[in-house]
Amino acid sequence: MNGQLYVVPELTSTFQQWVNNSNNFIGKFIFPEVVVPNERFLVWSAGKEHLTIPSSTYRFGRARANEVTYSRNTTEKGPLNERALSDFITERQYKLGGSSLSVETQTVEGIASQMELVDEKALADTLADTNVVTHYLTKSGTGQWSDYGNSNPFSDITYMVQQQALNSPMPANTCWMDWLTWLQIINHPDFLTRLNIAADRSMTQEQFLKLLAPYGIEKLYIAKSTYNTAAEGQTASMGRVWGKHFWIGYVTDTPGQQQINGGYKFRLDGARKVTREQKNNPAGSEIVNGDTYDYLLLSSDVYFMLQNVIA
């Protein structure tokens, strides 16, 4: 005898949403978030006089101490920009979707992911701009790491570390790249030989960091974010947000307004919100995801980029 048939709404109403997972994004690690109380705020900075060696620190008797001067500057930042995206859920979609909470949750999560994608792409483009990150080396032809027989990535990284140290008082402790770039280098003979890994094996992230540990590189971020490069309404064509480059730089472990870092995401305290507004033509709700923040570059000297590291 046949058993009774049960209809499970959760299995009969599937939903696929093409979004990046939160762990696809790396911008939040490179430009960590700092919450500020006002839309306008001051960022303190000082010159490089603290790195100057005074002529003498000796003092005898009642002689005055040698005086040194430091430039202390405050730069006003802001006002921070308000950011928002919205979506409309019709009354019919509420009914077809079952629980109104689940439909709205899907909408809010989709909007939040899209907003983060916008920010990630803008940051990636900024750090790939050689007019912004002026310390860089462009690879081409046989020098690109995708040419296993001729390229020498470890020598390139050595050069990057040396050059970054010449321009920044904070030595590099972090490197990052796109996922496809990582997949191109995990089998590179230059890395495998130094790690005593057989040619038919692949390098892990832990092994890569072990190789770079003597250089002070402690953190590795691999971006998996993708975006649709096609114009709205055209056939989708997927692209990589972080491109074909490789970066090293200093990223602080303790984000704060008095901590050196290449840049921060400054966010206005209490500005993050999601609102729902009922509409009647057509019937439904407009969901708005809003926040107030900016990604601000403070010092590009802590970065060094290897441009077009793979073909």
Secondary structure, 3 states (H helix, E strand, C coil): CCCCCCCCHHHHCCCCCCCCCHHHCCHHHHCCEEEECCCCEEEEEECCHHHCCCCCCCCCCCCCCCCCCCCEEEEEECCCCEEEEEEEEEHHHHHHCCCHHHHHHHHHHHHHHHHHHHHHHHHHHHHCCCCCCCCEEECCHHHCCCCCCCCCHHHHHHHHHHHHHHHCCCCCCEEEEEHHHHHHHCCCHHHHHHCCCCCCCCCCHHHHHHHHHHHCCCEEEEECCEEECCCCCCCCCEEECCCCCEEEECCCCCCCCCCCCCEEEEEECCCCEEEEEEEECCEEEEEEEEEEEEEEECCHHHEEEEECCCC
